[in-house]
Amino acid sequence: MNTANLELCQELHELSGWIDPGAGGWSHVPGAPYYTLGFLLRKLPETAPVYDDIGSLELYKASGSWGIWYCVVDDYGNYDTEANTPEDAAAKLAIELFKQGILTRSEK
């Protein structure tokens, strides 16, 4: 099973408190669960129409790295992260959305 790297999982867990039951539980480090790509994608907020376009979440691979792009409707912001794996890119995006106040511990 593929999961985000331990450092990202630790940081994200501190911000979110999320537990991914499908990832097999906790890592060998106390207080640091593993996060799978499917779990992370389901935790990201939904998008909505922006002007005449639809806000979106896009996972892509370019030049050997993975990226994830997210369009935020309320402030018309765009967030883009890149990493060596899609799991790490999604974890980085979730961390950034927590830091920006778009996600909060009370989300889903």
HELIX and SHEET records of a PDB file:
HELIX    1   1 LEU A    6  SER A   16  1                                  11    
HELIX    2   2 PRO A   21  ALA A   23  5                                   3    
HELIX    3   3 LEU A   37  LYS A   43  1                                   7    
HELIX    4   4 PRO A   86  LYS A   99  1                                  14    
SHEET    1   A 2 PRO A  49  VAL A  50  0                                        
SHEET    2   A 2 ASP A  53  ILE A  54 -1                                        
SHEET    1   B 3 LEU A  57  ALA A  62  0                                        
SHEET    2   B 3 SER A  65  CYS A  71 -1                                        
SHEET    3   B 3 ASN A  78  ALA A  83 -1                                        
END                                                                             
